[in-house]
Amino acid sequence: MKLASADELEQIRAHMAAKPEISLDKPEQFLYDLSKILTFAERISCFMFQIEFDDSITGIGNILKDVKSKDSQITLLHFNIVRTYMKKLDSLLLVTLSVPELENIKRASGVNFDEVTVDLQKLQKNLDACENCIQKALEDSALENLQSFKI
């Protein structure tokens, strides 16, 4: 993401060199100030991803929470969290998950899991890209400019 082209920035710099007594207008000054921030594009990309990630996870969570058990105690989200946790542990934990009622299976069948999977894969891809951007910002930025990127 670039706010100003290389040509625009060169024109701003040329003006500053040729006529330092004439201040830049606020938009040009803003673009010039942003151009001095190393890894600006990477930083903005990460902030934008954070917003996208929060919105996507909320949306997916809402879809999975809408499908509830008969007693409304367990949602599809709960079930998937426990199932994923058990797979990650790859252990023989004895966790009792009740067999879903037929009514709940019908409601769950209305969830397009292919879309949810695609959304999660997209989030993973964007998360990986964001991690690369963070690494670049950490490597290229001065120590005093790392506050929001420290992990």
JOCORCOR-V258966 format. One record per run of one state. SS is the DSSP state (helix for helix, strand for strand, loop for the rest). FROM is the first residue (numbers start at 1). TO is the last residue. Records with the same first field share a line. If there is no record, write none. Layout:
BEGIN
SS->FROM-TO + FROM-TO
END
This chain:
BEGIN
loop->1-5 + 19-25 + 36-39 + 67-67 + 69-74 + 90-101 + 110-112 + 141-142 + 146-146 + 150-151
helix->6-18 + 26-35 + 40-66 + 76-89 + 102-109 + 113-140 + 143-145 + 147-149
strand->68-68 + 75-75
END
